[in-house]
């Protein structure tokens, strides 16, 4: 279905475009406000989501990343002739014992331990529990990943020699506690749960460059905060590709109601991909 092509990376035995379509816009998770969330849900009907996937493929995007529960949409996409590959987020859940089997049945390439859970475990000294889940992913026949918002998690996993194939790396650390923000900034901004600091991406880029494994960087546009002007979007893509490795990629959620963000982002990846070394 793809008409155009995008630079690609090796991902285990597979090839992935260096631009991967994300899912927060589709799911109505703007990280901005409940009003924006509702707007996204209104726009992204099932039909519009499937059209979005088709548009992504035509632009050269070869992969979609989303959480558990997206298998139905993936099946509908495939029934229409779509060929997007799929990377999932998941974690251990006693209420969802068939999680990995369900993901494997739809041909999921890889499963990353959910970053929200990863970071809580790390802060509580329970990161070994995430390692046990990763072993189950391996046994289920899919590539193994870990998602995190914290460079220290990547460093810890690398130092401990985990059997993982890739990372999903949120370039902004937005889970700092009130005490951590107070110590770092001298005050506590509002809303505390969505603080994006321009000093954060360089910290994560450094962690990404210290591992040979592919890293899929996400939230490079600070959850829409850098989308107000085209020059801000361009700068974010340029800086990201300048600092990540040549075998890394980016995951970007797109909301194409008012502009063709798929085409815009694909062109930026073509323009700046060569900066990575």
C-alpha positions as CSV (number, residue, x, y, z in Angstrom):
1,X,0.0,0.0,0.0
2,X,2.9,2.3,0.7
3,X,3.6,4.8,-2.1
4,X,6.5,6.7,-0.4
5,X,9.4,5.3,1.6
6,X,10.9,6.3,4.9
7,X,14.4,5.6,6.4
8,X,14.3,2.4,8.3
9,X,16.0,0.6,11.2
10,X,16.6,-3.1,12.0
11,X,14.3,-4.3,14.7
12,X,15.3,-7.9,15.5
13,X,14.7,-9.7,12.2
14,X,12.3,-7.0,11.0
15,X,12.6,-3.6,9.4
16,X,10.7,-0.6,10.9
17,X,10.3,2.9,9.5
18,X,12.0,5.5,11.7
19,X,8.6,7.2,12.1
20,X,6.1,5.0,14.0
21,X,2.5,6.1,14.5
22,X,1.5,6.5,18.1
23,X,-1.9,5.9,19.8
24,X,-2.5,8.7,22.3
25,X,-4.4,10.9,19.9
26,X,-6.4,7.9,18.7
27,X,-7.3,7.0,22.3
28,X,-8.1,10.5,23.3
29,X,-5.1,10.9,25.7
30,X,-3.8,14.4,24.9
31,X,-1.9,15.0,28.2
32,X,-3.3,18.5,27.8
33,X,-6.9,18.6,29.1
34,X,-10.2,16.6,29.2
35,X,-11.5,19.0,26.6
36,X,-8.8,18.1,24.1
37,X,-9.3,14.5,25.0
38,X,-13.0,14.7,24.1
39,X,-12.2,16.5,20.9
40,X,-9.8,13.7,19.9
41,X,-12.3,11.0,20.7
42,X,-15.0,12.9,18.6
43,X,-12.7,13.0,15.6
44,X,-11.2,9.6,15.8
45,X,-14.2,7.3,15.0
46,X,-13.3,3.8,14.0
47,X,-13.6,4.7,10.4
48,X,-11.3,7.7,10.8
49,X,-8.8,5.6,12.6
50,X,-8.7,3.1,9.8
51,X,-8.3,5.9,7.3
52,X,-5.5,7.3,9.4
53,X,-3.7,4.0,9.3
54,X,-4.1,3.9,5.5
55,X,-2.7,7.5,5.2
56,X,0.3,6.5,7.4
57,X,1.1,3.5,5.2
58,X,1.0,5.7,2.1
59,X,3.4,8.1,3.7
60,X,5.9,5.2,4.3
61,X,5.1,4.5,8.0
62,X,5.3,0.7,8.6
63,X,4.4,0.4,12.3
64,X,1.8,1.3,14.9
65,X,2.5,1.3,18.6
66,X,-0.4,1.0,21.1
67,X,-1.5,-0.5,24.4
68,X,-3.2,-3.8,25.2
69,X,-6.8,-3.9,23.8
70,X,-5.9,-2.6,20.4
71,X,-6.0,-6.0,18.7
72,X,-9.5,-5.4,17.3
73,X,-8.5,-2.3,15.4
74,X,-5.4,-4.1,14.1
75,X,-7.6,-6.9,12.8
76,X,-9.9,-4.4,11.1
77,X,-6.9,-2.7,9.5
78,X,-5.6,-6.0,8.2
79,X,-9.0,-7.0,6.9
80,X,-8.9,-3.9,4.7
81,X,-5.6,-4.9,3.3
82,X,-3.4,-2.9,5.7
83,X,0.0,-4.1,6.6
84,X,1.1,-2.0,9.5
85,X,3.3,-3.9,12.0
86,X,2.4,-3.6,15.7
87,X,4.3,-3.0,18.9
88,X,2.4,-3.2,22.2
89,X,2.7,-1.9,25.7
90,X,1.6,-4.4,28.5
91,X,2.4,-5.5,32.0
92,X,1.5,-8.2,34.4
93,X,-2.2,-8.1,35.2
94,X,-4.0,-11.0,37.1
95,X,-7.3,-9.7,35.5
96,X,-5.8,-10.2,32.0
97,X,-4.1,-13.7,32.0
98,X,-4.4,-14.1,28.2
99,X,-2.6,-10.8,27.5
100,X,0.5,-12.2,25.8
101,X,-1.3,-14.9,24.0
102,X,-3.8,-12.4,22.5
103,X,-1.0,-10.1,21.4
104,X,1.0,-13.0,19.8
105,X,-2.1,-14.2,17.9
106,X,-2.4,-10.9,16.0
107,X,1.3,-11.0,15.0
108,X,2.6,-8.4,17.5
109,X,6.3,-7.9,16.8
110,X,7.3,-6.8,20.3
111,X,5.9,-6.1,23.7
112,X,7.4,-3.4,25.9
113,X,6.8,-3.5,29.7
114,X,4.4,-0.5,30.3
115,X,6.4,2.6,31.2
116,X,3.9,3.9,33.8
117,X,4.3,0.6,35.7
118,X,8.1,0.3,35.0
119,X,8.8,3.6,36.7
120,X,6.7,2.9,39.8
121,X,8.5,-0.4,40.2
122,X,11.9,1.3,39.8
123,X,11.1,3.9,42.4
124,X,9.8,1.2,44.8
125,X,12.8,-1.1,44.3
126,X,10.7,-3.7,42.5
127,X,12.2,-3.5,39.0
128,X,12.9,-7.2,39.1
129,X,9.2,-7.8,38.7
130,X,9.4,-6.2,35.3
131,X,12.2,-8.5,34.4
132,X,10.1,-11.5,35.1
133,X,7.4,-10.2,32.8
134,X,10.0,-9.7,30.1
135,X,10.9,-13.3,30.3
136,X,7.3,-14.2,29.7
137,X,7.3,-12.0,26.6
138,X,10.3,-13.9,25.3
139,X,8.7,-17.3,26.0
140,X,5.6,-16.0,24.0
141,X,7.8,-15.6,20.9
142,X,7.8,-11.8,20.7
143,X,10.6,-9.2,20.9
144,X,11.2,-7.9,24.4
145,X,11.2,-4.3,25.4
146,X,10.9,-2.0,28.3
147,X,9.2,1.4,28.3
148,X,10.3,4.2,30.7
149,X,10.2,7.9,31.3
150,X,13.4,7.7,33.3
151,X,17.0,7.5,31.9
152,X,18.0,5.8,35.2
153,X,15.9,2.8,34.3
154,X,17.7,2.3,31.0
155,X,21.0,2.6,32.8
156,X,19.9,0.1,35.5
157,X,18.7,-2.5,32.9
158,X,21.9,-2.1,30.9
159,X,24.1,-2.5,33.9
160,X,22.2,-5.7,35.0
161,X,22.4,-7.3,31.6
162,X,18.7,-7.9,31.0
163,X,17.6,-10.0,28.0
164,X,15.8,-7.2,26.1
165,X,15.7,-6.2,22.4
166,X,14.6,-2.6,22.6
167,X,13.5,0.3,24.7
168,X,10.7,2.8,24.5
169,X,12.1,6.0,25.9
170,X,9.8,8.9,26.9
171,X,12.1,11.9,26.5
172,X,10.4,13.9,29.2
173,X,10.4,12.7,32.8
174,X,6.9,13.8,33.9
175,X,6.5,11.6,37.0
176,X,8.5,13.7,39.4
177,X,7.0,13.9,42.9
178,X,6.2,17.2,44.6
179,X,9.4,16.9,46.6
180,X,11.5,16.2,43.5
181,X,10.2,19.2,41.7
182,X,10.7,21.4,44.7
183,X,14.3,20.3,45.0
184,X,14.9,20.7,41.3
185,X,13.1,23.9,40.6
186,X,12.7,25.5,44.0
187,X,8.9,25.5,43.5
188,X,6.0,23.2,42.4
189,X,4.4,24.2,39.1
190,X,0.8,23.3,38.3
191,X,-0.3,20.9,37.1
192,X,2.4,18.9,38.8
193,X,1.7,15.7,36.8
194,X,2.4,17.3,33.5
195,X,5.7,19.2,33.9
196,X,7.9,19.2,30.7
197,X,11.4,20.5,31.1
198,X,13.7,21.4,28.2
199,X,16.6,19.9,30.1
200,X,15.0,16.4,30.1
201,X,15.5,15.2,26.4
202,X,19.3,15.5,26.6
203,X,19.3,13.3,29.6
204,X,17.3,10.6,27.8
205,X,19.3,11.0,24.6
206,X,22.4,10.2,26.6
207,X,20.9,7.1,28.0
208,X,19.7,6.0,24.6
209,X,23.2,6.5,23.1
210,X,24.8,4.3,25.9
211,X,22.9,1.2,24.7
212,X,23.4,-0.6,21.4
213,X,19.8,-1.7,21.4
214,X,17.2,0.2,19.3
215,X,15.3,2.9,21.3
216,X,11.9,4.2,20.2
217,X,11.8,7.8,21.4
218,X,8.3,9.1,22.2
219,X,6.7,12.4,23.2
220,X,9.4,14.3,21.3
221,X,6.8,17.1,20.8
222,X,6.2,17.3,24.6
223,X,2.7,15.9,24.2
224,X,1.6,18.7,21.8
225,X,3.3,21.5,23.7
226,X,5.7,22.0,20.8
227,X,3.1,21.9,18.1
228,X,1.9,25.5,18.2
229,X,4.2,26.6,15.4
230,X,5.7,24.7,12.4
231,X,9.2,25.9,13.4
232,X,8.9,24.3,16.8
233,X,7.9,21.0,15.3
234,X,10.8,21.2,12.9
235,X,13.3,22.0,15.6
236,X,12.0,19.1,17.8
237,X,12.5,16.6,15.0
238,X,15.9,18.0,14.0
239,X,17.2,18.0,17.6
240,X,15.9,14.5,18.2
241,X,17.5,12.9,15.1
242,X,20.7,14.8,15.7
243,X,21.1,13.2,19.1
244,X,19.7,9.7,18.8
245,X,21.5,6.7,17.3
246,X,21.1,5.6,13.7
247,X,19.3,2.5,14.8
248,X,16.7,4.4,16.9
249,X,13.3,5.6,15.8
250,X,10.5,7.9,17.0
251,X,6.9,7.3,17.9
252,X,4.7,10.2,17.2
253,X,0.9,10.6,17.8
254,X,-0.8,12.5,15.1
255,X,-4.0,14.5,14.9
256,X,-4.7,15.3,11.2
257,X,-8.1,17.1,11.4
258,X,-6.6,20.5,10.7
259,X,-3.4,19.8,8.9
260,X,-1.8,16.8,7.3
261,X,0.5,15.9,10.2
262,X,1.3,12.5,8.7
263,X,2.8,14.0,5.6
264,X,4.5,16.8,7.6
265,X,6.1,14.4,10.1
266,X,7.2,11.9,7.4
267,X,8.9,14.7,5.4
268,X,10.7,15.9,8.6
269,X,12.0,12.3,9.2
270,X,13.2,12.1,5.6
271,X,15.0,15.5,6.0
272,X,16.6,14.8,9.4
273,X,17.2,11.1,9.6
274,X,20.7,11.4,8.2
275,X,21.8,13.4,11.2
276,X,21.8,10.3,13.4
277,X,25.1,8.6,13.9
